[in-house]
């Protein structure tokens, strides 16, 4: 009887555990569904921002570029008062562009796509440059702008562009929100850290608003009667940049008396330092989109080195990559992999992290420090729970992707491995135009459906080029065949067929294959640029057009300068 009673109790416990397991499975399914919804919402947000930036940049292109053309051509030709209107138009056009760029910057940071450019520079010189750029506004408001360089500042190794962006925002706000008195900036070194303080005698910030000023689209004064404009993104981006660089921004303020913003940053940032967003902490960012099949990205057989000590995992991978597109080599630990490199260089590495002798972390570090293997693509397959510091190490050592072991999706793994070879293939197949010998004016085919943008490009180029026009993608193909231009400027969003399809048809025509084609587009997201160049375009120029960048890109593509 006692045994029967115990069996009944065990059966009851088993049923209870089964019920809990089913409930947990259901909760996991709901969490996965919710995660998918969030990912889709994020994708739609990025797509919306990209599309809106395109629509806003198109008219801005005409405003900024043509006002600049007139500014140069009409100097001394019209009355000074009327000439000053051009400066107003150009200045306000650039202000609108700055607002759009703020939104794009925020989107890139949130998507984990913001890249750091680490180099050594003198922080004192950088601060002086920012002060010089803000000085005209301070003089216009009769505000004293003070900067006394601190002696003995050590050189910094960080991203100077992003620090400049932060300081321009902080110092610009100090001048903007000060009606009388002064704004000052000072920098000092405290150990391995630099501290830059921006102080003003402006309107100040109420204590209950201090916690909000770094939030997106929030301002200390959000009322309809507020005196100062702006999107409320400047301080948000400044703080996010500071944190990307391993630092922080703090603020102290008294309403009606002024504010003090303090930026603290490490003096030295490692070359590949990145801070991943919470959303990306479980995976290193893939550099290329997945392909639709498991085949490698070209017809040649690819050699994969599997560094793995688990026999079941090796068997699984050998089964997955049994197709003719791949040849599998196996090393049971890091030492075996290094010995194999002495006589064979694989095309890519599938690397486990937890192995006896030399683990995956140590092997990866060694691989990246040897010139012969430094650029091998590496995909991590591991069951280990990755810490933030370990993820940072993997990312700084250029890991293509991180996949958790367990229920590995065969198709997704094949896609990920095929993606390892996509960058090299895209680069190899991109036609490289040779330097052209041109007699007389070069023929330039401009493909643009917006009349204002067409007028803008013609105004910039008509003096040096014979301009041929096309207003849709099909006409572009026909004009390219008819006139054999020396260069094509191709908008992407076009009627009939878009710029991508027109580009492909031009490349497929034997007579037109050698014509260099530059994408001229208002699609300004980083992902847009990468996707467009991946098709094989010879250059990329974003709208609104920056005249110097525009001409430099054209000379580089057309003449190899």
C-alpha positions in Angstrom: 0.0 0.0 0.0 2.8 2.4 0.9 4.4 1.6 -2.5 1.1 2.2 -4.3 0.7 5.5 -2.4 4.3 6.6 -3.4 3.6 5.7 -7.0 0.4 7.7 -7.0 2.3 10.7 -5.6 5.1 10.3 -8.2 2.5 10.1 -11.0 0.9 13.3 -9.6 4.2 15.0 -9.5 5.0 13.9 -13.0 1.7 15.2 -14.3 2.4 18.5 -12.5 5.9 18.7 -14.0 4.5 17.9 -17.5 1.9 20.7 -17.1 4.6 23.1 -16.0 6.7 22.1 -19.0 3.8 22.7 -21.3 3.2 26.0 -19.7 6.9 26.9 -20.1 6.9 25.9 -23.7 3.8 28.0 -24.4 5.5 31.0 -22.6 8.6 30.5 -24.7 6.6 30.4 -27.9 4.8 33.6 -26.8 8.2 35.2 -26.1 9.5 34.2 -29.5 6.5 35.6 -31.2 6.8 38.8 -29.2 10.5 39.0 -30.1 9.6 38.5 -33.8 7.1 41.3 -33.6 9.6 43.6 -32.0 12.2 42.8 -34.7 9.6 43.4 -37.4 8.7 46.7 -35.8 12.3 47.7 -35.7 12.8 46.8 -39.3 9.7 48.8 -40.4 11.0 51.8 -38.4 14.4 51.7 -40.1 12.7 51.3 -43.5 10.3 54.2 -42.7 13.2 56.5 -41.7 15.2 55.5 -44.7 12.3 56.2 -47.1 11.4 59.5 -45.4 15.0 60.7 -45.5 14.9 60.0 -49.3 11.8 62.1 -49.7 13.1 64.9 -47.6 16.6 65.0 -49.1 15.3 65.2 -52.7 14.0 68.8 -52.5 16.8 69.7 -50.1 19.3 68.7 -52.8 18.0 71.5 -55.1 17.8 74.1 -52.3 21.3 73.6 -51.0 23.1 72.8 -54.3 21.5 75.5 -56.4 21.8 78.2 -53.7 25.5 77.4 -53.6 25.8 77.6 -57.3 24.1 81.0 -57.3 26.2 82.2 -54.4 29.4 81.5 -56.4 28.1 82.9 -59.7 26.3 86.0 -58.5 29.0 87.4 -56.1 29.4 91.0 -57.0 26.7 90.8 -59.7 23.6 91.7 -57.7 22.9 94.1 -54.8 24.3 93.0 -51.5 20.9 92.7 -49.8 19.6 90.3 -52.5 22.9 88.4 -52.5 22.5 87.9 -48.7 19.2 86.1 -49.4 21.1 83.2 -51.0 23.1 82.8 -47.8 19.9 82.6 -45.8 18.5 80.0 -48.2 21.6 77.9 -48.0 22.0 78.2 -44.3 18.4 77.1 -43.6 18.7 74.3 -46.1 21.7 73.0 -44.2 19.9 73.4 -40.9 17.0 71.2 -42.2 19.6 68.7 -43.4 21.2 68.6 -39.9 17.8 67.8 -38.4 17.4 64.9 -40.8 20.9 63.7 -40.1 20.1 63.7 -36.4 17.3 61.3 -37.0 19.5 59.1 -39.2 22.3 59.1 -36.6 19.9 58.0 -33.9 18.5 55.2 -36.1 22.0 53.9 -36.9 23.0 53.9 -33.2 19.8 52.0 -32.2 20.3 49.5 -35.1 23.9 48.8 -33.9 25.3 50.0 -37.2 27.3 53.0 -35.9 31.0 52.5 -36.8 33.9 53.9 -34.8 37.0 55.4 -36.5 39.8 55.2 -34.0 42.8 57.4 -34.4 45.2 59.5 -32.4 44.7 63.3 -32.1 45.3 66.3 -29.9 42.2 66.9 -27.8 43.2 70.6 -27.2 43.3 71.2 -31.0 39.9 69.5 -31.4 38.3 71.7 -28.7 39.8 74.8 -30.4 38.3 73.8 -33.7 34.8 73.4 -32.2 35.2 76.8 -30.4 36.1 78.4 -33.7 33.1 77.0 -35.4 30.7 78.2 -32.7 32.3 81.7 -32.4 30.3 83.4 -35.2 27.0 82.5 -33.4 28.4 83.8 -30.1 29.5 87.1 -31.7 26.1 87.5 -33.3 24.5 87.2 -29.8 27.2 89.4 -28.2 28.2 86.5 -25.9 31.7 85.9 -24.7 32.9 82.5 -25.6 36.0 81.5 -23.6 38.5 78.7 -24.0 41.8 78.5 -22.2 43.7 75.3 -23.2 44.9 73.3 -20.3 48.6 72.6 -20.3 50.0 69.1 -20.7 46.9 67.3 -22.2 48.0 63.9 -23.4 47.1 62.8 -27.0 43.8 60.9 -27.2 43.1 57.7 -29.1 39.4 57.7 -29.9 36.9 58.7 -32.5 37.6 62.4 -33.1 34.5 62.9 -35.4 32.1 61.7 -32.7 33.7 63.7 -30.0 33.5 66.8 -32.2 29.8 66.1 -32.7 29.3 65.9 -28.9 31.2 69.1 -28.2 29.4 71.0 -31.0 26.1 70.0 -29.5 27.1 70.9 -25.9 28.8 74.2 -26.8 26.2 75.1 -29.4 23.4 74.6 -26.8 25.4 76.8 -24.3 25.4 79.7 -26.8 21.9 79.0 -28.0 20.3 79.1 -24.6 22.3 82.1 -23.3 21.0 85.6 -23.9 23.6 87.5 -21.9 26.9 86.7 -20.2 29.3 84.0 -21.3 29.8 80.4 -22.3 33.1 78.7 -21.6 34.7 75.3 -22.2 37.7 73.8 -20.5 39.4 70.4 -20.6 41.6 68.7 -18.1 43.2 65.3 -17.7 42.4 63.1 -14.6 44.5 60.0 -14.8 43.6 57.9 -17.9 40.5 60.1 -18.5 39.8 63.4 -20.0 37.1 65.7 -18.6 35.6 68.4 -20.8 33.3 70.9 -19.1 30.9 73.3 -20.9 29.5 76.1 -18.6 27.1 78.9 -19.5 25.1 81.7 -17.8 21.9 80.9 -19.7 18.4 80.1 -18.9 19.2 76.9 -17.0 17.1 73.8 -16.5 14.5 73.1 -13.9 15.4 70.3 -11.5 12.3 68.2 -12.5 13.4 68.4 -16.2 17.0 67.3 -15.7 16.2 63.6 -16.0 14.3 64.2 -19.3 16.7 66.2 -21.4 18.7 63.2 -22.7 15.5 61.3 -23.7 14.5 61.2 -27.4 12.4 64.1 -28.6 12.3 65.6 -25.1 13.2 69.2 -24.4 13.3 71.1 -21.1 10.6 73.5 -22.6 8.2 71.4 -24.6 5.3 74.0 -24.6 3.7 75.6 -27.7 5.2 78.9 -26.6 8.7 77.7 -26.3 11.4 80.2 -27.5 13.9 77.7 -28.9 13.4 75.2 -31.7 15.0 71.8 -32.4 14.0 68.1 -32.5 15.1 67.2 -29.0 17.6 64.7 -30.4 20.9 66.6 -29.9 21.6 65.6 -26.3 20.2 62.1 -26.9 22.8 61.4 -29.7 25.6 63.2 -27.7 25.1 60.9 -24.7 24.8 57.8 -26.9 28.0 58.7 -28.7 29.7 59.3 -25.3 28.7 55.8 -24.2 29.8 54.3 -27.4 33.2 55.8 -26.7 33.3 54.4 -23.1 32.4 57.6 -21.4 29.4 59.6 -20.0 27.8 63.0 -19.9 26.4 64.5 -16.7 24.7 67.8 -16.1 24.1 70.3 -13.2 21.8 73.3 -13.6 20.0 76.0 -11.8 16.9 77.6 -13.5 17.7 81.1 -14.5 21.4 80.9 -13.7 22.9 78.5 -16.2 24.1 74.9 -16.7 27.2 72.9 -16.5 27.6 69.8 -18.8 30.6 67.5 -18.2 31.9 65.0 -20.7 34.2 62.3 -19.4 36.0 60.0 -21.8 38.9 57.5 -21.6 42.1 58.8 -23.2 42.8 55.6 -25.1 40.2 53.5 -26.9 41.2 50.1 -28.4 41.2 50.1 -32.2 38.2 47.7 -32.5 36.3 48.8 -29.3 32.6 48.6 -29.8 29.7 48.7 -27.3 26.8 46.5 -28.4 23.2 47.4 -27.8 21.2 45.2 -25.5 19.3 43.9 -28.5 22.5 42.6 -30.0 24.2 41.1 -27.0 23.6 37.5 -27.9 24.9 37.7 -31.5 27.7 39.5 -33.2 26.4 41.6 -36.1 26.5 39.8 -39.4 28.2 41.8 -42.1 26.2 40.6 -45.1 22.6 39.5 -45.6 21.9 35.7 -45.9 21.6 34.1 -49.3 18.6 32.1 -50.4 20.4 28.7 -50.7 23.2 26.8 -49.1 25.6 26.9 -52.0 28.7 28.9 -51.7 28.7 32.3 -53.4 30.7 31.1 -56.4 31.4 27.9 -58.3 34.7 27.1 -56.6 34.8 24.5 -53.8 35.4 26.2 -50.5 37.5 24.7 -47.7 36.0 25.0 -44.2 38.2 24.3 -41.1 36.0 23.0 -38.3 37.8 23.6 -35.0 35.7 21.4 -32.6 36.5 18.8 -29.9 33.0 17.3 -29.7 32.7 14.3 -32.0 28.9 14.6 -32.3 29.2 18.2 -33.3 31.9 17.3 -36.0 29.6 14.6 -37.4 26.7 17.1 -37.5 28.7 19.7 -39.4 30.2 17.2 -41.8 26.7 16.1 -42.6 25.4 19.7 -43.1 28.3 20.6 -45.3 28.4 17.3 -47.3 27.5 19.2 -50.5 30.2 19.4 -53.3 30.5 23.2 -52.6 32.5 22.5 -49.5 35.5 20.5 -48.3 35.7 19.9 -44.6 38.9 19.8 -42.5 38.8 19.1 -38.8 41.0 20.2 -35.9 40.2 19.0 -32.4 41.7 22.0 -30.6 43.6 25.3 -31.2 47.0 23.6 -31.4 45.9 21.2 -34.2 44.4 24.2 -36.1 47.7 26.1 -35.9 49.6 23.0 -37.1 47.2 22.7 -40.1 47.8 26.3 -41.1 51.5 25.4 -41.7 50.5 23.5 -44.9 46.9 24.4 -45.7 45.0 27.7 -45.6 41.2 27.2 -45.4 38.7 29.7 -46.9 36.9 30.1 -43.6 36.8 28.8 -40.0 33.9 27.4 -37.9 35.2 27.8 -34.4 34.1 26.3 -31.1 35.1 28.3 -28.0 35.4 25.8 -25.2 38.2 23.3 -26.1 41.0 21.6 -24.2 44.6 22.9 -24.5 44.1 26.1 -26.5 40.5 27.4 -26.5 38.7 29.3 -29.2 39.4 32.7 -27.7 43.2 32.1 -27.7 43.1 30.6 -31.2 41.1 33.6 -32.6 43.6 36.0 -31.1 46.5 34.1 -32.6 44.8 33.9 -36.0 44.3 37.6 -36.1 47.9 38.4 -35.1 49.4 36.4 -37.9 49.4 38.1 -41.3 48.7 34.9 -43.3 45.5 34.2 -41.4 44.5 37.7 -40.2 41.7 38.1 -42.8 40.2 34.6 -42.7 36.4 34.9 -42.0 35.4 33.2 -38.7 32.0 32.0 -37.6 31.6 31.0 -34.0 29.6 27.9 -33.0 29.3 27.6 -29.3 27.1 26.4 -26.4 28.8 28.8 -24.0 26.8 31.7 -22.5 28.7 34.7 -23.8 29.4 37.6 -21.4 29.5 41.2 -22.6 33.3 41.3 -22.3 33.7 38.1 -24.3 31.3 39.4 -27.0 33.3 42.6 -27.2 36.5 40.5 -27.7 34.9 38.4 -30.4 33.6 41.5 -32.2 36.9 43.3 -32.0 38.5 40.3 -33.6 36.1 40.6 -36.6 33.9 37.5 -36.0 31.4 37.3 -38.9 28.6 35.8 -36.8 27.9 34.0 -33.5 25.6 31.0 -33.5 24.5 29.2 -30.4 24.7 25.4 -30.5 21.6 23.3 -29.8 18.8 23.2 -32.3 20.9 24.5 -35.2 18.8 25.4 -38.2 20.6 23.7 -41.2 19.4 26.2 -43.8 20.3 29.2 -41.7 23.8 27.8 -41.0 24.3 27.1 -44.7 23.2 30.7 -45.5 25.5 32.1 -42.8 28.5 30.2 -44.1 27.7 31.1 -47.7 27.6 34.7 -46.6 31.2 34.4 -45.4 32.3 34.5 -49.0 29.9 37.1 -50.3 32.1 40.2 -49.7 35.1 38.8 -51.6 32.8 37.7 -54.5 31.1 41.0 -54.7 34.4 42.8 -54.8 35.9 40.5 -57.4 32.9 40.8 -59.8 32.7 44.5 -59.6 33.8 46.0 -62.9 36.8 48.3 -62.4 36.8 51.0 -65.1 40.2 51.9 -66.4 41.4 55.5 -66.6 39.8 57.0 -69.7 41.5 59.2 -72.4 38.9 61.8 -73.3 39.2 64.4 -76.0 37.1 67.5 -75.6 34.2 67.6 -73.2 33.3 64.2 -71.6 29.8 62.9 -72.3 27.7 62.6 -69.0 24.4 60.8 -68.9 22.3 62.1 -66.0 19.4 59.8 -65.1 17.0 61.7 -62.9 13.2 61.9 -62.9 13.0 65.0 -60.6 13.1 68.1 -62.8 14.7 70.2 -60.0 17.4 67.7 -59.4 18.1 67.4 -63.1 18.4 71.2 -63.2 20.7 71.1 -60.2 23.1 68.5 -61.7 23.1 70.4 -65.1 24.0 73.6 -63.3 26.9 71.9 -61.6 28.2 70.0 -64.6 27.2 71.8 -67.8 30.4 73.9 -68.0 32.7 70.9 -68.1 30.5 68.1 -69.5 28.2 67.5 -72.4 25.1 66.5 -70.5 22.7 63.9 -71.8 19.4 63.5 -70.0 17.2 60.5 -69.2 14.1 60.6 -66.9 13.5 56.9 -66.4 15.4 53.7 -66.2 14.5 52.4 -69.6 15.5 55.7 -71.3 18.8 55.5 -69.4 19.6 52.1 -71.1 18.6 53.4 -74.5 20.6 56.6 -74.1 23.7 54.7 -72.9 23.6 52.5 -76.0 23.0 55.4 -78.3 25.5 57.9 -76.9 28.2 55.7 -75.2 28.7 58.3 -72.4 32.0 58.5 -70.5 30.1 58.5 -67.2 26.6 57.8 -65.9 25.0 59.4 -62.8 22.1 57.1 -62.0 19.3 57.9 -59.6 17.9 54.7 -57.9 14.2 55.6 -57.5 13.1 55.9 -61.2 9.8 55.2 -63.1 9.4 52.4 -65.7 12.4 50.4 -64.4 14.4 51.5 -61.3 18.1 52.5 -61.3 19.2 49.0 -60.1 17.5 47.3 -63.0 18.8 49.9 -65.5 22.3 49.4 -64.1 22.1 45.6 -64.6 20.9 46.0 -68.2 23.7 48.4 -69.0 26.2 46.0 -67.5 24.8 43.2 -69.6 25.3 45.1 -72.8 28.7 44.4 -74.2 29.1 47.8 -75.7 28.3 49.5 -72.4 30.0 47.3 -69.9 33.0 49.6 -69.4 31.0 52.8 -68.7 31.4 53.8 -65.0 28.1 54.3 -63.2 27.8 56.4 -60.0 24.7 56.0 -57.9 23.2 59.5 -57.1 20.5 59.0 -54.6 18.7 60.4 -51.5 18.9 57.0 -49.8 21.3 57.9 -47.0 21.2 55.1 -44.5 24.4 53.1 -44.1 22.6 49.9 -45.1 21.3 51.6 -48.3 24.8 52.6 -49.3 26.2 49.1 -48.7 23.3 47.5 -50.5 23.7 49.8 -53.6 27.5 49.4 -53.8 27.1 45.7 -53.5 25.4 45.6 -57.0 28.7 46.8 -58.5 28.2 50.6 -58.9 31.5 52.4 -59.3 30.6 55.1 -56.8 28.0 56.5 -54.5 27.0 60.2 -54.0 24.2 61.0 -51.5 21.7 63.8 -51.9 21.7 66.7 -51.0 24.9 67.1 -53.1 28.0 68.3 -51.4 29.8 70.1 -54.2 33.4 69.1 -53.1 32.5 65.5 -52.5 30.5 65.4 -55.7 33.4 66.6 -57.9 35.9 64.5 -56.0 33.9 61.3 -56.6 33.4 62.1 -60.3 37.2 62.8 -60.8 38.1 59.7 -58.9 35.8 57.4 -60.9 36.3 59.1 -64.3 40.0 59.9 -64.2 41.3 57.7 -61.3 42.5 60.8 -59.5 
